[in-house]
Amino acid sequence: MSFTSLADALSWLESHVDFERVAPNRQSVPTLQPIRDTLRALGEPQSDYPTIHITGTNGKGTTTTLTSALLTATGLRVGTFTSPDLHAVNERIAVAASPIDDEELTTLLSRLADVEAATGITLTRFEILTVGALLHFSDEGVDVGVIEVGLGGTWDSTNVIDGSVTVLTNVDLDHTAVLGPTVSHIARDKVGIFRTGAAAVLGTRDPEVVGIATEQARTLGSELFLAGEQFELLQNEVAVGGRLISVRTPFATYEDILLSLHGIHQGDNAATALCATELFLDRALGNEVVQSTLAHAAMPGRLELLARRPMIVVDGAHNPAGVRALAAALDGAFHVDGRRRVVLGMLNGREVDDMVAPLIAAGFDEFYCCAPDSPRAMDVDVVVDAVRRAGGVASSHPTVALALAHAREHSGDDDLIVAAGSLYLVAEVRAQVLKLASRH
């Protein structure tokens, strides 16, 4: 099949089950066999290059992006697979830091449609994108693929690769309906990406998670590199434009490095990315590469400053741990003398009270509540009720655009507006403020 336009190709892609927009479940026995069979029909493209595989409840997107940037700075041709995207599906599949262009994506989806017709195997939307990324990286002759897990680990579509280095950033309660009700359940799912003989990097010191990771590494014969032991974040302070960090890796120590990302948690992500990158290379990166790369790091939608007067910040915090990290980062990174307001909307399955409480504690008292553009969006009245229970002032708005407009209307030059709760909401706010067209 040869699609005549990207619109036709995306129409075919969107005809498949999309568990990112429709809540997934584990009612049936999970299997990776359909995606394995499809890759076999394509000649096992994922075997054409080594990979770094990254999972975690929070921070995996940033760690993936930083790892790719560090590898690229050494001269390697790097393929990067991330999710979700903000404004266009092209963002998910990048080579040498450039997203796949429309013509390439159209051709790629045409090939995958042909394989589906020939094999009779119908994948989900995310599985198609995973296969597409792995195939595209093979076509492009990348030196390494850096692959971000979509959900969990063991049964995620990306777990058809054998990472030379595997990374678990952290574990907290999220997607409990799919991954299990406790941190232990979720951690056991995520360490499913560890591989025999491969280095495994653990970015959290949580004793429960460390125990589970240690057990899995011992069973597989993986070499485990623990935060605080084999590598360590020695310094993590607020600086103009981001953080000032010092990191010890198994290969070197880097002191007083500017990281152009906001939030104390980004120091941990940078240290984890540094360790993973150097383990893959089996050598130190060197001060020049580390300094230049981290000083120009960017993560759209993660503690991102979009405007001033009033200050508008967006953050993809979508679970309680993410919101706590957001609240902790604001005073140091985005201090204002005026009022603090929130444009808030989230998806079903979140612990809404636990999402609201850290924002109330951080001094936000006006909440402009709305539903992100997703079938999984939480009813606005549920969010409003949670804010009022916590002692905040909440208003309901039919769209994200109207919620943002009202927040701006009531804000002065010295005020702060934060938009958070879902990356779908963040994408809409970014589009409004930066005047970007969504290509979904």
LODO-543519 format. One line per 10 residues: their letters; for each residue x, y, z of N, C-alpha, C, O. Coordinates in steps of 0.2 Angstrom, whole numbers. Layout:
N
a) X,Y,Z,X,Y,Z,X,Y,Z,X,Y,Z  ... $
This chain:
440
msftsladal) 4,-6,0,0,0,0,4,6,0,9,7,4  3,11,-4,7,17,-4,2,23,-3,-2,25,-7  2,26,3,-2,32,4,0,38,0,6,39,-1  -5,41,-2,-3,47,-6,-2,53,-2,1,58,-5  -3,53,4,-2,59,8,-1,57,15,-3,51,17  2,61,19,3,60,26,-4,59,30,-5,55,34  -9,63,28,-16,63,31,-19,56,30,-22,53,34  -18,53,24,-20,46,23,-16,41,27,-19,36,30  -10,42,28,-6,38,32,-8,38,39,-9,33,43  -9,44,42,-11,45,49,-18,42,50,-20,40,55 $
swleshvdfe) -22,43,45,-29,40,45,-29,33,46,-33,30,50  -24,29,43,-23,22,44,-21,21,51,-23,16,54  -16,25,53,-13,24,60,-18,25,65,-19,21,70  -22,30,64,-27,31,69,-33,26,69,-37,26,74  -34,22,64,-39,17,64,-37,11,69,-41,7,70  -31,11,72,-29,6,76,-31,7,83,-31,13,85  -32,2,88,-33,3,95,-27,8,98,-21,6,97  -29,13,101,-25,18,104,-25,17,112,-30,21,115  -21,13,115,-22,13,122,-19,19,126,-20,19,132  -16,24,123,-14,30,126,-19,34,127,-20,38,132 $
rvapnrqsvp) -24,34,123,-30,38,123,-36,35,126,-41,38,130  -36,28,126,-42,24,129,-38,20,134,-34,16,132  -40,20,140,-37,17,146,-35,10,144,-40,6,143  -29,8,145,-27,1,144,-29,-4,150,-31,-1,155  -29,-10,149,-31,-14,155,-27,-21,154,-24,-22,148  -27,-25,159,-23,-31,158,-28,-37,159,-27,-42,163  -35,-36,156,-40,-41,157,-38,-48,154,-40,-53,156  -34,-47,148,-32,-53,145,-24,-54,146,-21,-49,148  -22,-60,145,-15,-61,146,-10,-57,141,-11,-58,135  -6,-53,144,-2,-49,140,3,-53,135,5,-59,138 $
tlqpirdtlr) 5,-51,130,9,-54,125,13,-49,121,10,-44,118  19,-51,119,23,-47,114,23,-51,108,27,-48,103  20,-56,107,21,-60,101,19,-57,95,23,-57,90  13,-53,94,12,-50,88,17,-45,86,19,-45,80  20,-41,90,25,-36,88,32,-40,86,35,-38,82  33,-46,90,39,-50,88,38,-53,81,43,-53,77  32,-55,80,31,-58,73,31,-53,67,34,-54,62  29,-47,69,29,-42,64,37,-40,62,39,-39,57  40,-39,68,48,-37,67,51,-43,63,56,-42,59  49,-49,64,52,-55,61,51,-54,53,55,-56,49 $
algepqsdyp) 45,-52,52,43,-52,45,47,-46,41,47,-46,35  49,-41,45,53,-36,42,61,-37,43,64,-33,41  62,-43,45,70,-45,45,73,-43,51,79,-42,51  70,-42,57,72,-40,63,77,-34,63,83,-34,65  74,-28,61,78,-22,61,81,-20,67,86,-17,67  78,-22,73,80,-20,79,87,-23,81,90,-21,86  89,-28,77,95,-31,79,101,-28,75,107,-30,76  100,-23,71,105,-19,67,109,-14,71,114,-12,68  107,-13,77,111,-8,81,110,-9,88,105,-12,90  115,-7,92,114,-8,100,109,-2,102,107,3,99 $
tihitgtngk) 106,-4,108,101,1,111,102,2,118,106,-2,122  100,8,121,99,9,128,92,10,129,88,13,126  89,6,134,82,5,135,80,9,142,84,7,147  76,13,142,74,18,148,67,17,150,63,18,146  66,16,157,59,16,160,59,19,166,65,22,169  54,20,169,53,24,176,46,27,176,43,28,171  44,28,182,37,32,183,38,39,181,33,41,177  43,43,183,44,50,181,51,50,179,56,47,181  52,55,174,59,57,172,62,53,166,68,54,164  58,47,164,61,43,159,62,47,152,67,46,148 $
gttttltsal) 57,52,151,58,56,145,64,60,145,67,61,140  65,64,150,71,68,151,77,64,151,82,66,147  77,59,154,83,54,154,85,52,147,91,52,145  80,50,143,80,48,136,83,54,132,88,53,128  80,60,133,83,65,129,90,67,131,94,69,126  92,67,137,98,69,139,103,64,137,109,65,134  102,57,137,106,52,135,107,53,127,113,52,125  102,54,124,103,55,116,107,61,115,112,60,110  106,66,118,110,72,117,118,71,118,122,73,115  119,68,124,126,66,126,129,62,121,135,63,119 $
ltatglrvgt) 126,57,118,129,52,113,130,56,107,135,55,103  125,60,105,126,64,99,132,68,99,135,69,94  133,71,105,139,76,106,145,72,105,150,76,104  145,66,105,152,62,104,153,60,97,158,57,95  148,62,92,148,61,85,145,55,83,145,53,77  141,51,87,137,46,85,131,48,82,128,53,84  128,44,77,122,45,74,116,41,79,117,35,79  112,45,82,108,42,87,100,42,85,98,47,82  97,37,86,90,36,85,86,37,91,88,33,96  81,41,92,78,42,98,70,40,98,67,43,93 $
ftspdlhavn) 68,36,102,60,35,102,57,37,108,60,34,114  53,42,108,50,44,114,42,44,114,39,44,108  39,45,119,32,46,119,29,49,126,33,49,131  24,53,126,20,54,120,23,60,117,28,63,119  20,62,111,22,68,108,17,74,110,12,73,113  19,80,109,15,86,111,11,89,105,5,90,106  14,89,99,10,93,94,10,89,87,6,90,83  14,84,86,14,80,80,17,73,81,22,73,85  15,68,79,17,61,80,25,61,77,28,56,80  27,65,73,34,65,70,39,65,76,44,63,75 $
eriavaaspi) 37,69,81,41,70,87,44,64,90,49,64,93  40,58,89,42,52,93,48,49,90,51,45,94  49,50,84,54,46,80,59,51,77,58,54,73  65,51,80,70,56,78,77,53,77,79,48,80  81,55,72,87,53,71,92,59,71,90,64,67  97,59,74,102,65,75,98,71,77,99,76,75  94,70,82,90,75,85,85,79,80,82,84,82  83,76,74,78,78,70,73,74,69,74,68,67  66,76,71,61,71,70,60,69,63,62,73,58  57,63,62,56,61,55,51,66,51,47,68,54 $
ddeelttlls) 53,67,45,49,72,41,43,68,38,42,62,39  38,73,36,32,70,33,32,65,28,29,60,28  37,66,23,38,61,18,40,55,20,38,49,18  45,55,25,48,48,27,43,45,31,42,39,31  39,49,35,34,45,40,28,42,35,26,37,37  26,46,30,21,43,25,24,36,22,20,31,22  30,36,20,33,30,17,33,25,22,32,19,21  35,26,28,36,21,34,30,18,35,29,12,36  24,22,36,18,19,38,15,15,32,11,11,33  17,17,26,15,13,20,18,6,20,14,1,19 $
rladveaatg) 24,6,22,27,-1,23,24,-5,28,23,-11,27  22,-2,34,19,-5,39,12,-8,37,10,-13,40  9,-4,34,2,-6,31,3,-12,27,-1,-16,27  8,-12,23,9,-18,18,11,-24,22,8,-30,21  15,-23,27,16,-29,32,10,-32,35,9,-38,36  6,-27,38,0,-29,41,-5,-33,36,-8,-38,38  -5,-31,30,-9,-34,25,-6,-41,24,-10,-46,23  0,-42,23,3,-48,21,3,-53,27,2,-59,26  4,-51,33,4,-55,39,-2,-57,42,-3,-62,45  -7,-52,41,-13,-53,45,-13,-51,52,-18,-52,56 $
itltrfeilt) -7,-48,54,-6,-46,61,-8,-39,62,-5,-34,59  -13,-37,66,-15,-30,67,-13,-28,74,-14,-31,79  -8,-23,74,-5,-21,80,-9,-15,83,-14,-12,79  -8,-13,89,-10,-7,92,-7,-1,89,-1,-2,86  -9,5,90,-6,11,87,1,12,90,6,13,86  2,11,97,8,12,100,13,6,97,19,8,96  11,0,96,15,-5,93,17,-3,86,23,-5,84  13,0,82,15,2,75,20,7,76,25,6,72  20,12,80,25,17,81,31,14,83,37,16,81  31,9,88,37,6,90,41,2,85,47,3,84 $
vgallhfsde) 37,-2,81,40,-5,75,43,0,70,48,-1,67  39,5,69,41,10,64,47,13,66,52,14,62  48,15,72,54,18,75,60,13,74,66,15,72  59,7,76,65,2,76,67,1,68,73,0,67  62,1,64,63,0,57,67,6,54,72,5,50  64,12,56,67,18,53,74,19,55,79,21,51  76,17,61,83,18,64,87,13,60,93,15,59  85,7,58,89,3,54,90,5,47,96,5,45  85,8,44,85,11,38,91,17,38,94,18,33  91,21,43,95,27,44,102,25,46,106,29,46 $
gvdvgvievg) 103,19,47,110,17,49,112,20,56,118,22,56  108,20,61,110,23,67,116,19,70,116,13,69  120,23,74,125,19,78,122,16,85,125,12,88  117,19,87,113,17,93,106,20,94,105,25,91  102,16,96,95,18,98,94,19,105,96,15,109  91,25,107,89,26,114,81,26,114,78,30,111  79,21,118,72,19,117,68,20,124,70,17,129  63,24,124,59,26,130,53,21,130,50,20,125  53,18,136,47,13,137,40,18,137,40,23,139  35,15,134,29,18,134,25,17,141,23,22,144 $
lggtwdstnv) 24,11,144,21,10,150,24,4,153,24,-2,150  26,4,159,29,-1,163,36,-4,160,40,0,161  36,-10,158,42,-13,156,42,-19,153,43,-20,147  40,-24,157,40,-31,155,35,-32,149,37,-36,144  29,-29,149,25,-31,143,24,-24,139,19,-24,135  28,-20,139,28,-14,135,30,-16,128,35,-20,127  28,-13,123,29,-14,116,37,-14,115,39,-17,110  40,-9,118,47,-8,117,52,-14,119,58,-14,118  49,-18,123,53,-24,127,54,-29,122,55,-35,124  54,-28,116,57,-33,111,64,-32,109,67,-35,105 $
idgsvtvltn) 67,-26,112,74,-25,111,78,-28,117,75,-29,122  85,-29,115,89,-31,121,94,-25,122,99,-25,119  92,-21,127,97,-15,128,104,-17,130,104,-21,135  109,-14,128,115,-15,130,116,-12,137,120,-14,141  112,-6,138,112,-3,144,104,-2,146,101,0,141  102,-4,152,95,-3,154,95,2,159,99,2,164  89,6,160,89,11,165,82,11,168,77,11,164  82,12,175,76,13,178,77,19,182,81,19,187  73,24,181,74,31,184,71,31,191,75,33,196  65,29,192,62,29,199,55,25,198,53,23,193 $
vdldhtavlg) 52,24,204,46,20,204,41,24,209,43,25,214  35,25,206,30,28,211,23,25,208,23,22,203  18,27,212,11,25,210,9,28,204,8,34,204  8,25,199,5,27,193,3,21,188,6,16,188  -3,22,185,-5,17,180,-7,10,185,-5,5,182  -9,11,191,-10,6,195,-15,0,192,-14,-5,194  -20,3,188,-24,-2,186,-21,-7,181,-24,-13,180  -15,-5,178,-12,-9,173,-6,-13,176,-5,-19,175  -2,-9,180,5,-11,183,4,-14,190,9,-18,192  -1,-13,193,-2,-16,200,-3,-11,205,-1,-5,204 $
ptvshiardk) -5,-12,211,-8,-7,216,-2,-5,220,-3,0,224  4,-7,220,9,-5,225,15,-4,221,16,-6,215  20,0,225,27,1,222,30,-5,220,34,-6,215  29,-10,224,33,-17,223,30,-20,216,34,-22,212  24,-20,215,21,-23,209,24,-19,203,26,-22,198  24,-12,203,26,-8,198,33,-9,196,35,-10,191  37,-9,202,45,-10,201,46,-17,198,50,-17,193  42,-22,200,44,-29,197,42,-29,189,45,-32,185  37,-25,187,35,-24,180,41,-21,176,43,-23,171  43,-15,179,48,-11,176,55,-14,175,58,-13,170 $
vgifrtgaaa) 57,-18,180,64,-21,180,64,-27,174,69,-30,173  58,-28,171,57,-33,166,61,-31,160,62,-35,155  64,-25,159,68,-23,154,75,-25,155,79,-25,150  77,-27,161,84,-29,162,86,-35,158,82,-39,156  92,-35,156,95,-41,151,101,-44,154,105,-41,158  101,-50,153,107,-54,155,114,-51,152,114,-50,146  118,-50,156,125,-47,154,125,-40,153,130,-37,151  119,-37,153,119,-29,151,119,-25,158,117,-28,163  122,-19,157,122,-15,163,115,-12,164,112,-11,160  113,-12,171,107,-9,173,108,-4,178,112,-4,183 $
vlgtrdpevv) 105,2,176,106,8,180,100,10,184,95,10,181  101,11,190,95,13,194,96,20,197,100,21,201  91,24,196,92,31,197,88,33,204,88,39,206  85,28,208,82,29,214,86,26,220,89,20,219  85,29,226,88,25,231,82,22,236,84,19,241  76,22,233,71,19,237,73,12,239,74,8,234  73,10,245,75,3,247,71,-2,244,74,-8,242  65,-1,244,60,-7,241,62,-8,234,63,-14,231  63,-3,230,65,-3,223,72,-6,222,73,-10,217  76,-4,226,83,-6,226,83,-14,227,87,-17,223 $
giateqartl) 80,-16,232,79,-23,233,77,-27,227,80,-32,225  72,-25,224,69,-28,218,73,-28,212,74,-33,209  77,-22,211,81,-22,206,87,-26,207,90,-29,202  90,-26,213,95,-31,215,94,-38,214,98,-42,211  88,-40,216,86,-47,215,86,-49,207,88,-54,205  83,-44,203,82,-46,196,89,-46,193,90,-50,188  93,-41,194,100,-41,192,104,-47,193,108,-50,189  103,-50,200,107,-56,202,104,-62,198,108,-66,196  98,-62,197,95,-68,193,97,-68,186,98,-73,183  98,-62,183,99,-62,176,107,-62,175,109,-63,169 $
gselflageq) 111,-60,180,118,-59,179,119,-52,176,124,-51,172  115,-47,177,116,-40,175,121,-37,180,120,-38,186  125,-32,178,128,-28,183,124,-22,184,123,-18,180  123,-21,191,119,-15,193,123,-10,196,127,-10,199  121,-4,193,124,3,195,119,7,199,114,9,196  120,8,205,115,11,210,117,18,211,123,20,212  112,23,211,113,30,213,115,30,220,112,27,224  120,34,221,123,34,228,128,30,229,132,30,235  129,25,225,135,20,226,140,20,220,145,23,220  138,17,214,142,17,209,142,24,205,147,25,202 $
fellqnevav) 137,27,206,137,34,203,133,39,208,129,36,212  134,45,208,132,49,213,131,57,211,135,59,208  125,60,213,124,67,212,127,70,218,124,70,223  133,74,217,136,77,223,134,84,224,134,86,230  131,87,219,129,94,220,123,95,216,123,93,210  118,99,218,112,100,214,108,106,217,104,106,222  111,112,214,108,118,217,105,123,212,106,122,206  101,127,214,97,132,209,103,136,206,107,139,210  102,137,200,107,142,196,103,146,191,97,144,190  106,152,189,102,156,184,101,151,178,106,149,175 $
ggrlisvrtp) 95,150,176,94,146,170,94,139,171,93,135,166  94,137,177,93,129,178,96,127,185,94,130,190  100,122,184,103,119,190,111,119,189,114,119,184  115,119,195,122,118,195,123,112,198,121,111,204  126,107,195,126,100,197,134,98,197,138,100,193  135,93,201,142,89,201,140,82,201,136,80,205  143,78,197,141,71,197,147,67,196,152,68,193  147,61,200,152,56,200,150,50,196,144,47,198  153,48,191,151,42,187,156,36,189,161,38,192  155,30,186,160,25,187,167,27,183,172,24,184 $
fatyedills) 167,32,179,173,34,175,176,41,176,182,42,175  172,45,179,175,52,180,170,56,185,165,54,187  173,62,187,169,66,191,168,73,188,173,76,185  162,76,187,161,82,184,158,87,189,153,86,192  162,93,189,160,98,195,157,104,192,160,106,186  153,107,195,150,114,193,148,114,186,150,118,182  143,109,184,140,109,177,134,112,177,129,111,181  133,117,173,126,120,172,122,116,168,123,113,162  116,114,171,111,110,168,105,115,166,102,118,171  103,116,160,98,121,158,91,118,159,87,119,154 $
lhgihqgdna) 90,115,164,83,112,165,81,114,173,86,114,177  75,115,174,73,117,181,70,112,185,67,107,182  71,112,191,68,107,196,74,102,199,78,100,195  73,101,205,79,97,208,79,90,206,84,87,205  73,88,203,73,81,201,77,80,194,79,75,192  78,86,191,82,86,184,89,84,185,93,82,181  92,86,191,99,84,193,99,77,193,104,74,191  94,73,196,95,66,197,94,63,190,98,58,188  90,66,185,89,63,179,96,64,175,98,59,171  99,70,176,105,71,172,111,66,174,115,63,170 $
atalcatelf) 111,65,181,116,60,183,115,53,181,120,50,179  109,51,180,107,44,178,109,44,170,111,39,168  107,49,167,109,49,159,116,49,158,119,45,154  120,53,162,127,53,162,130,46,163,134,43,159  128,42,168,130,36,170,129,31,164,133,27,162  122,31,162,120,26,156,124,28,150,126,23,147  126,34,148,129,35,142,136,33,143,139,30,138  140,34,148,147,32,149,147,24,149,152,22,147  142,21,152,142,14,152,142,11,145,145,6,144  138,14,141,137,12,134,144,13,131,146,8,127 $
ldralgnevv) 147,19,132,153,20,128,159,17,131,164,16,128  158,14,138,164,11,142,170,16,142,175,14,142  168,23,143,173,28,144,170,34,147,164,35,147  174,38,149,172,45,151,170,49,145,173,49,140  165,54,146,163,58,141,168,64,140,169,66,135  170,66,146,175,72,146,171,78,147,165,79,146  174,83,151,171,89,153,168,93,147,162,96,148  171,94,142,169,98,136,162,96,134,157,100,133  161,89,133,155,86,130,150,87,135,144,89,134  151,86,142,146,86,147,144,93,148,138,95,148 $
qstlahaamp) 148,98,148,147,105,149,143,108,144,137,111,145  145,107,138,141,110,132,134,107,131,130,110,129  134,100,132,127,97,131,122,99,136,117,101,134  124,98,142,119,100,148,117,107,148,112,109,150  122,111,146,121,119,146,115,120,141,112,126,142  114,116,136,110,118,131,104,113,130,100,112,125  103,109,136,98,104,136,91,108,136,90,113,139  86,104,133,79,107,132,74,101,133,75,96,130  69,102,137,63,97,137,57,101,137,54,103,142  54,102,131,47,105,130,42,102,134,41,96,135 $
grlellarrp) 38,106,138,33,103,142,35,101,149,30,99,153  41,102,150,43,100,157,46,106,161,52,108,159  43,109,165,45,115,169,47,120,164,53,122,164  43,121,158,45,125,153,42,132,154,36,133,155  46,137,153,44,144,154,42,146,147,46,147,142  35,148,146,33,150,139,32,158,139,32,160,133  31,161,144,29,168,144,31,172,150,31,168,155  32,178,150,33,182,156,27,188,156,24,190,151  26,190,162,21,196,163,14,195,160,13,198,155  11,190,163,12,186,168,17,180,166,17,178,160 $
mivvdgahnp) 20,177,171,24,171,169,20,165,168,15,164,172  21,162,163,17,156,162,22,150,161,26,150,157  21,145,165,25,139,165,21,133,164,15,132,167  23,128,160,19,122,159,24,116,161,30,116,161  20,111,164,24,105,166,19,99,165,13,99,167  22,94,163,19,87,161,17,83,167,16,77,167  18,86,173,16,82,180,10,79,179,5,83,179  9,72,179,3,69,178,1,64,184,-3,60,183  5,64,189,4,59,195,6,63,201,10,68,200  5,60,207,6,64,213,14,65,214,16,71,216 $
agvralaaal) 18,61,212,25,62,213,27,67,208,32,71,210  25,68,202,26,73,197,24,80,200,28,85,199  18,80,203,16,86,205,20,89,211,21,95,212  22,84,215,26,86,221,33,89,219,35,94,221  36,86,214,42,88,211,41,95,208,45,100,208  35,96,204,34,103,201,33,108,207,36,113,206  30,107,212,29,111,218,35,113,221,37,119,223  40,108,222,46,109,225,51,114,221,55,117,223  50,113,214,54,117,210,52,124,209,57,128,207  46,126,210,44,133,208,47,138,212,49,143,208 $
dgafhvdgrr) 48,138,218,51,144,222,58,146,219,59,151,218  62,141,218,69,142,216,69,144,209,73,149,207  65,141,205,66,142,198,61,148,195,63,151,190  55,149,198,51,153,195,47,157,201,41,157,201  51,161,205,49,165,210,45,171,207,48,174,203  39,172,210,36,179,208,33,182,214,33,179,220  32,189,214,30,192,220,22,192,220,19,194,225  19,190,215,12,191,214,8,184,216,11,180,220  2,184,213,-2,178,215,0,172,210,3,172,205  -2,166,213,-1,160,209,-7,156,207,-12,155,211 $
rvvlgmlngr) -8,155,201,-14,152,198,-12,146,194,-7,145,192  -17,141,194,-16,135,191,-21,133,185,-27,134,187  -19,132,179,-24,129,174,-23,121,175,-18,118,174  -28,118,177,-27,111,179,-32,106,176,-38,108,176  -30,101,173,-34,96,170,-30,89,170,-24,89,169  -34,84,171,-30,77,171,-34,72,168,-40,73,167  -31,66,168,-35,60,165,-38,56,171,-35,56,177  -43,52,169,-45,47,174,-40,42,176,-35,41,173  -41,40,182,-36,35,185,-31,38,190,-27,35,193  -31,45,190,-26,49,194,-29,50,201,-36,50,202 $
evddmvapli) -25,50,206,-27,52,213,-28,59,214,-23,63,215  -34,62,212,-35,69,211,-33,73,218,-30,78,217  -35,70,223,-34,74,230,-26,74,231,-23,80,233  -22,69,229,-15,69,230,-12,73,225,-6,76,226  -15,75,219,-13,79,214,-14,87,216,-9,91,215  -19,88,219,-21,95,221,-17,97,227,-15,103,228  -16,93,232,-13,95,239,-6,98,238,-5,103,242  -2,96,234,5,99,234,4,106,231,8,111,233  0,107,227,-1,114,224,-4,119,229,-2,125,229  -9,117,233,-12,121,238,-6,123,243,-6,128,245 $
aagfdefycc) -2,118,245,3,119,250,9,124,247,12,127,251  9,124,240,14,128,237,12,135,236,15,139,233  6,137,239,3,143,238,-2,145,233,-3,151,232  -4,140,229,-8,141,223,-15,141,226,-17,136,230  -19,146,225,-26,146,228,-32,147,223,-38,147,225  -30,149,217,-35,149,211,-34,144,206,-28,144,203  -39,140,205,-38,134,200,-43,135,195,-49,136,196  -41,135,188,-45,136,183,-45,128,180,-41,126,176  -51,125,181,-51,118,180,-54,117,173,-59,120,171  -52,112,169,-54,110,162,-52,103,161,-49,99,165 $
apdspramdv) -55,100,155,-54,94,153,-49,94,147,-50,97,142  -43,90,148,-39,89,142,-42,86,136,-47,83,137  -40,87,130,-43,84,124,-41,77,124,-36,75,120  -44,72,128,-43,65,128,-50,62,130,-53,64,134  -51,56,127,-57,52,130,-56,50,137,-61,48,140  -50,50,139,-49,48,146,-49,54,151,-48,53,157  -51,60,149,-51,66,153,-55,65,159,-61,63,158  -53,67,165,-57,67,171,-62,72,170,-61,78,168  -68,71,173,-74,76,173,-72,82,177,-69,81,182  -73,88,174,-70,94,177,-73,95,184,-70,97,189 $
dvvvdavrra) -79,93,185,-83,94,192,-79,90,197,-79,92,203  -76,84,195,-72,80,200,-66,84,202,-64,84,208  -63,87,198,-57,91,199,-59,97,203,-55,99,208  -64,101,201,-66,107,205,-68,105,212,-66,108,217  -71,99,213,-73,97,220,-67,96,224,-66,97,230  -62,93,221,-55,91,225,-52,97,227,-49,98,233  -52,102,223,-49,109,224,-52,112,230,-49,114,235  -59,112,230,-63,115,235,-62,111,242,-62,115,247  -61,105,242,-60,101,248,-54,103,251,-53,103,257  -49,105,247,-42,106,249,-41,114,251,-36,116,254 $
ggvasshptv) -47,117,250,-47,124,253,-45,129,247,-44,135,249  -45,127,241,-43,132,236,-50,134,232,-55,132,233  -49,140,228,-54,142,224,-54,139,217,-49,140,214  -60,136,215,-60,133,208,-65,135,204,-71,136,206  -64,136,198,-69,137,193,-69,132,187,-63,130,186  -74,131,184,-75,126,179,-75,129,172,-78,134,171  -71,126,167,-71,129,160,-72,124,155,-69,118,156  -75,125,150,-77,120,145,-71,118,141,-71,112,138  -66,122,140,-60,120,136,-54,122,139,-54,127,144  -48,120,138,-42,122,140,-40,129,138,-38,133,142 $
alalahareh) -42,131,132,-41,137,129,-44,143,134,-42,148,135  -51,141,135,-54,146,139,-52,146,147,-51,152,149  -50,141,149,-47,141,156,-41,145,156,-40,149,161  -36,144,151,-30,148,151,-32,156,150,-29,160,153  -37,157,145,-39,164,144,-41,168,150,-39,173,152  -45,164,154,-48,167,161,-42,168,166,-42,173,169  -38,163,166,-32,164,171,-28,170,169,-25,174,173  -26,171,162,-23,177,160,-26,183,162,-23,188,163  -33,183,160,-37,189,161,-36,191,169,-37,197,170  -36,187,173,-36,189,180,-29,190,183,-28,191,189 $
sgdddlivaa) -24,189,179,-17,189,182,-14,196,180,-15,198,174  -10,198,184,-6,204,183,1,202,181,3,196,180  5,207,179,12,206,177,16,202,182,21,199,179  15,203,188,19,199,193,17,193,195,19,190,200  12,190,192,9,184,194,12,178,190,15,179,185  10,172,193,12,166,190,6,161,188,2,160,192  6,159,182,1,154,180,5,147,178,9,147,174  3,142,181,6,135,180,0,131,177,-5,131,179  2,128,171,-3,123,168,0,116,169,6,115,167  -4,111,172,-1,105,174,-7,100,174,-13,102,174 $
gslylvaevr) -5,94,175,-10,88,176,-10,83,171,-12,77,172  -8,85,165,-8,80,159,-4,83,153,-4,89,152  0,79,150,4,81,144,-1,84,138,1,88,134  -7,81,138,-12,83,133,-14,90,135,-14,94,130  -15,92,141,-16,99,143,-10,103,141,-11,109,139  -4,101,143,2,105,142,2,107,134,4,112,132  1,102,130,1,103,123,-4,108,121,-2,112,116  -10,108,123,-15,113,121,-12,120,124,-13,125,120  -10,121,130,-7,127,132,-2,130,128,-1,136,126  3,125,127,9,127,123,7,130,116,9,135,113 $
aqvlklasrh) 2,126,113,-1,128,106,-4,135,107,-3,139,102  -8,137,112,-11,143,113,-6,149,114,-6,154,111  -1,148,118,4,153,120,9,154,115,10,160,113  11,149,112,16,149,107,14,150,99,17,150,95  7,150,99,3,150,93,6,144,88,8,146,82  6,138,90,8,132,87,1,129,84,-4,128,88  2,126,78,-4,122,76,-3,115,77,3,112,76  -8,112,80,-8,104,82,-8,101,75,-12,102,71  -4,95,74,-4,91,68,-7,84,70,-6,80,66  -11,84,75,-14,77,77,-20,76,72,-23,70,73 $
